[in-house]
Amino acid sequence: MYLLIVNSNAGDGNAGKVFERIQKTNSFHNVKRITVFTNKSTDAEKIAENYSKNTSIKHVIVIGGDGTLHEVMNGWSNEAVPVSFIPGGSGNDFAKGIDQHLKAEKQWEKIISNPTKESYWNGLYQLEEKNQEKKFINSIGMGIDAKTTEVANQSRFKVLFNYLGLGKLIYLTAFIQAVWSFQPMTIRLQYDGKRRTIQNAWMITAANHPYSGGGLKLVPHAKISSEQLSILIIHQISRKKVLMLFLLVIFGQHRFLKEVELLKVKEITIQADALVSYQADGEIGQLKTCRIKKEKQAVHIYK
């Protein structure tokens, strides 16, 4: 039995159109399936949590955006059951991260008939010491990327850019707006036996794969790994130069700037002097302390 978790509203309705096209395929009507639709944020996590106890479910297929998959990964507890993802969101960075490029209908047919199996290790993050750990599929970041995500989510141009297939422009325009209001951070880091203090930092991001912001190769050295997180730090930098940095990100050349530092770590703890904005797979919040590491148990991704 397949469990389909569908967020028709993802990508400002794009995921709903994706699901309509999948429904027209012959194989859709030839497989045993349960289809459950989300209505609001956190629904996908609750659906996944409830169906994890259903032993008749042999495969989960998520149709929606990265935020939908983020919720499913945090709700699904039966690790023996494979998970597949058919993207229909704004950014679709997870699909790019696992090198999944087929159109929705072809991806559906491949998942049903002859899927490719891959192991994927989510990241884990814990805000403050007493909070529960949560998973992230793409990245978690503090600083200008979180501010950019916040602005992008509120942008009145988001629907238009998604309709035109220009998702990257959402983040470009949001980034330009965020730069002028963002205040750099003082952060303290602990990782691999080291302690550091970084003043006037613009960003620190931990990633499972390179892509963020609708296909931008933000963390270019990131690779799918069972042990290491890839970290990008942007040190003190002028506002004019940070705009140039964004343009370099489009071409993956920002790594050569002296203000950009790339690390590989097993685990990292980040402490800020004051509350700072963060984003985890597009989910926005504020924190002062965050511990980040890799999940030990792999997820079986069928694509």
Secondary structure, DSSP 8 states (H G I E B T S, - for coil): -EEEEE-TTTTTTHHHHHHHHHHTSTGGGGS-EEEEE--STTHHHHHHHHHTT-TT--EEEEEE-HHHHHHHHHH---TTS-EEEEE-SSS-HHHHHTT--S-HHHHHHHHHHS--EEEE--EEEEETTTS--EEESSEEEEEHHHHHHHHHHH-TTHHHHHHTT-HHHHHHHHHHHHHTT---EEEEEEETTEEEEEEEE-EEEEESSSEETTTEESSTT----SS-EEEEEE-S--HHHHHHHHHHHHTT-GGGSTTEEEEEESEEEEEEEEEEEEEETTEEEEEEEEEEEE-SS-EEEE-
